[in-house]
Amino acid sequence: MAIDTTVTRSRRALLAAAGGGLAALAARALGAPTVTRAADGAIVKVGGSFTGTSTTRISDHANPATVFWADTVEGLGILGTSETGNGVVGDSVAGAGVFGHSSEHAGVEGSCEGSAGVLGHTIEGTGVFGYSGSPVTVPAIPAKTGVYGRATQDGGSRGVHGYSTAGRGVYGQATSGWGVYGYAGSGVGGHFAAGSTGTALRVDGRVRFSTAGSATIPAGAYSVPVTPGLDLTASSLVLATLQANGGGSCAVERVEIDTAANTFRVHVTAPPTVAVRVAWFVIG
């Protein structure tokens, strides 16, 4: 009598498949966090300390209401701690990742014992942006900027304010560029002031002014014209000094300013016997 082995092979295949499925299910349970779903009105335990091995997530995609609200009188509303990671992380596609507000204190405060209290990082934008005023929309921020401060209330507002009792209120450093750069369209690019016993401006090293230069008085000439490349007004002052001995009684006599042409002419008392260079400096 012939034995039919088809049923035996089918049972073995079913048992093998069932065993593989159970193994895969056990692996998923051990390797990935489980998700517990609850409906509106479900019980959430408060008070006490609880330890979990999976993620606890509360979400609401039906309406724009606040998903989680923590309230306290004097304590911490929300406390997040981590030994090596981030204590609190906020993320948003189009809004603010983390938004802090306070009526009388700092909206967001950062503190650290040995590193940065607040760290801002960006690839091409502005790392930290501080704004003072009442904007309808947030103003545009410059690219490739570490810290950007802006204030638009009045003439006394300050975009960035630095203060120190004995050190440096503001310190700028650059390898090959400008440590500090100030610009004003119609105002003052940099203003330095000091008290009766202080020093308004101290410079260590060479100084370069765009309103200074030199010109050469040819031998036998009584004057030399100069085009400084800036606007001259009735209050402009021009200082001129010979840089060598022109021979004879040659000396600077006067400077004639032409405000219409934005030029001036340096006159000498006697023509030099050799070409001589005269340095000039425009003030005002």
C-alpha positions in Angstrom: 0.0 0.0 0.0 1.4 3.4 -1.0 1.8 6.1 1.6 0.6 9.7 0.8 3.2 12.1 2.2 1.5 15.3 1.0 -0.5 15.9 4.2 2.7 15.3 6.3 4.7 17.9 4.4 1.9 20.4 4.7 1.7 20.1 8.4 5.4 20.5 8.8 5.3 23.6 6.6 2.5 25.1 8.7 4.4 24.4 11.9 7.6 25.9 10.6 5.7 29.0 9.4 4.0 29.4 12.7 7.3 29.1 14.6 8.9 31.7 12.3 6.1 34.1 12.8 6.2 33.8 16.6 10.0 34.4 16.5 9.6 37.5 14.4 6.8 38.8 16.7 9.0 38.3 19.7 11.9 40.0 18.0 9.7 43.0 17.2 8.5 43.2 20.8 12.0 43.2 22.2 13.6 45.5 19.6 11.1 48.4 19.1 9.0 50.4 21.6 5.3 49.7 21.7 2.6 52.3 21.1 -0.3 52.5 23.5 -3.4 54.2 22.1 -6.0 55.9 24.2 -9.1 57.9 23.5 -10.4 61.2 24.8 -11.2 60.9 28.5 -8.8 58.1 29.2 -7.1 58.0 32.6 -3.6 59.6 32.9 -1.9 58.9 36.2 -0.5 61.9 38.1 1.6 62.1 41.2 4.4 59.7 41.9 7.4 58.5 39.8 7.0 56.1 37.0 9.6 54.3 34.9 8.9 53.1 31.4 10.7 51.2 28.7 8.8 52.6 25.7 7.8 56.0 24.4 4.8 57.9 25.8 3.2 60.0 23.2 0.2 62.3 23.4 -0.9 63.8 20.1 -3.9 65.7 18.7 -4.3 66.1 14.9 -8.0 67.0 15.0 -7.8 70.6 16.1 -5.2 73.3 17.0 -5.7 73.1 20.7 -2.8 72.7 23.2 -1.9 69.1 23.4 -0.1 69.1 26.8 -0.4 71.8 29.5 1.7 71.9 32.7 0.9 74.6 35.2 2.5 75.5 38.6 2.6 78.5 40.9 6.3 78.7 41.8 7.9 75.5 40.5 8.9 74.2 37.1 6.2 73.7 34.5 8.2 71.2 32.6 11.5 69.6 33.5 13.5 67.6 31.1 16.9 66.0 32.0 19.4 63.8 30.3 22.9 62.6 31.1 24.4 62.8 27.6 21.6 63.9 25.3 19.2 66.9 25.2 17.0 67.5 28.1 14.3 69.2 26.0 13.9 69.3 22.2 11.4 71.3 20.3 10.8 70.9 16.6 8.5 72.7 14.1 8.2 72.8 10.3 7.0 76.4 10.0 6.8 77.8 13.5 9.2 78.2 16.4 10.7 75.0 17.7 10.8 76.3 21.3 8.8 79.4 22.3 9.2 81.1 25.7 7.2 84.0 27.1 7.3 85.9 30.4 5.6 89.0 31.5 8.4 90.3 33.8 11.3 87.9 33.3 13.2 86.4 30.4 11.2 84.4 27.9 14.0 82.0 27.5 16.9 81.7 29.9 20.0 79.5 29.5 22.6 78.7 32.1 25.8 76.6 32.1 28.7 76.2 34.5 31.5 75.6 32.0 30.1 76.1 28.5 27.6 78.3 26.6 24.4 79.3 28.4 22.7 79.7 25.1 24.0 78.2 21.8 22.6 79.1 18.4 23.7 77.3 15.3 22.8 77.7 11.7 24.3 76.6 8.3 23.6 79.8 6.3 21.3 82.0 8.4 21.7 83.7 11.8 22.6 81.7 14.9 21.1 84.0 17.5 18.6 86.8 16.6 17.5 89.4 19.2 14.8 91.9 18.3 13.3 94.8 20.3 10.2 96.5 19.2 6.6 95.6 18.1 6.8 94.1 14.7 3.8 92.9 12.8 6.1 90.3 11.2 9.6 89.2 12.1 12.1 91.3 10.1 14.4 89.6 7.6 17.7 88.4 9.2 21.1 88.5 7.5 22.8 85.4 6.2 26.0 84.0 7.6 25.7 85.9 10.9 26.5 84.5 14.3 24.6 87.0 16.4 22.2 89.7 15.1 20.5 92.3 17.2 17.9 94.8 16.0 16.0 97.6 17.8 13.6 100.0 16.0 11.9 102.1 18.6 13.7 105.4 18.5 17.2 107.0 18.4 18.0 105.7 21.9 17.3 102.0 21.1 20.2 99.5 20.8 20.4 96.4 18.7 23.3 95.0 20.8 24.4 96.4 24.2 27.6 95.2 25.9 28.6 96.2 29.5 31.6 95.4 31.7 32.7 96.9 35.0 36.5 96.5 34.4 36.8 94.4 31.2 35.5 94.9 27.7 31.9 95.7 27.0 32.2 94.5 23.4 35.1 92.5 22.0 35.7 91.9 18.3 38.4 89.7 16.8 39.3 88.7 13.3 42.1 86.8 11.7 42.3 88.8 8.5 39.1 90.8 8.3 37.6 93.4 10.6 37.3 92.7 14.3 34.5 95.4 14.6 32.7 97.1 11.7 30.3 100.0 12.1 28.3 101.6 9.3 25.6 104.3 9.2 23.8 105.6 6.1 23.5 109.2 7.3 24.4 109.0 11.0 27.7 108.0 12.7 29.3 104.7 12.0 31.2 104.7 15.3 30.9 106.9 18.3 33.4 106.8 21.2 33.0 108.8 24.4 34.6 108.9 27.8 34.3 110.7 31.1 36.6 113.5 32.3 39.3 111.0 33.4 38.8 108.4 30.7 40.0 108.0 27.1 37.5 108.0 24.3 39.7 106.3 21.7 42.9 104.3 22.1 44.7 102.7 19.1 47.5 100.2 19.4 49.1 99.7 16.0 48.9 101.5 12.7 45.9 103.7 11.7 44.5 104.2 8.3 42.0 107.0 7.3 40.3 107.2 4.0 40.3 110.9 4.4 44.1 111.1 4.4 46.7 110.9 1.7 49.6 112.6 0.0 50.5 114.6 -3.1 53.7 115.7 -4.7 54.6 119.3 -5.4 56.8 119.5 -8.5 60.1 121.4 -8.4 59.5 125.1 -9.2 55.7 124.9 -8.5 53.9 127.1 -6.0 50.9 124.7 -5.4 49.5 121.2 -6.0 45.8 120.3 -6.6 44.3 117.4 -4.6 41.1 115.4 -5.2 40.4 113.6 -1.9 37.5 111.6 -3.2 35.0 112.8 -0.6 32.5 115.6 -0.1 34.0 118.8 1.2 31.8 121.3 3.1 32.3 124.8 4.6 33.2 123.1 7.9 35.8 120.8 6.5 39.4 121.2 7.8 42.5 120.2 5.8 45.8 119.6 7.6 48.9 119.6 5.3 52.5 118.9 6.2 55.6 118.7 4.0 57.3 115.2 4.3 60.8 116.4 3.3 62.9 119.6 2.9 61.9 121.3 -0.3 64.9 123.5 -0.3 65.1 127.2 0.3 62.2 128.7 2.2 59.6 126.3 0.9 56.9 125.7 3.5 53.1 125.1 3.5 51.4 128.5 3.3 47.7 127.7 3.1 45.1 125.3 1.8 42.4 126.5 -0.6 39.2 124.4 -0.5 36.8 124.3 -3.4 33.5 122.8 -2.0 31.8 122.9 -5.4 34.4 120.7 -7.0 35.2 118.8 -3.8 38.9 119.5 -4.3 41.6 121.6 -2.5 44.9 123.1 -3.4 48.0 123.2 -1.2 50.0 126.4 -1.6 53.7 126.8 -0.5 55.6 130.0 0.5 58.3 129.4 -2.1 58.7 126.8 -4.9 60.7 123.8 -3.9 64.0 123.2 -5.6 63.2 119.5 -5.8 60.0 117.6 -5.9 58.6 117.2 -2.4 55.7 115.2 -1.0 53.0 116.8 1.2 50.7 114.8 3.4 47.1 115.9 3.9 44.3 114.9 6.3 40.7 116.0 5.9 38.6 116.4 9.1 34.9 117.0 9.0 
